[in-house]
Amino acid sequence: MDDVSAAKIFGIGFMKNTIKVERARHNLTQQDLAEKVQVSRQTINSIEAGKYVPSTVLALKISKVFGVALEEIFELEEGD
């Protein structure tokens, strides 16, 4: 069962994000962003793919790197 199916079954939301778009706007690779927020490139990849929801602190660090509000990067997708 994938994460989206589990979210629908259990009535929980999952997180969508625009990190890939923001990285392109700022000409950053996953590795560049990872170094700026002090995590691995694999963590950034997992967040972008929707497989990992970042901690509040990490989400705030990411939004600070891009200079935008948290809500402009992360959106909670409600389950049915």
Stockholm file with secondary structure:
# STOCKHOLM 1.0

chainA/1-80         MDDVSAAKIFGIGFMKNTIKVERARHNLTQQDLAEKVQVSRQTINSIEAGKYVPSTVLALKISKVFGVALEEIFELEEGD
#=GR chainA/1-80 SS CCHHHHHHHHTCCEEEECHHHHHHHTTCCHHHHHHHHTSCHHHHHHHHTTSCCCCHHHHHHHHHHHTSCHHHHEEEECCC
#=GC SS_cons        CCHHHHHHHHTCCEEEECHHHHHHHTTCCHHHHHHHHTSCHHHHHHHHTTSCCCCHHHHHHHHHHHTSCHHHHEEEECCC
//
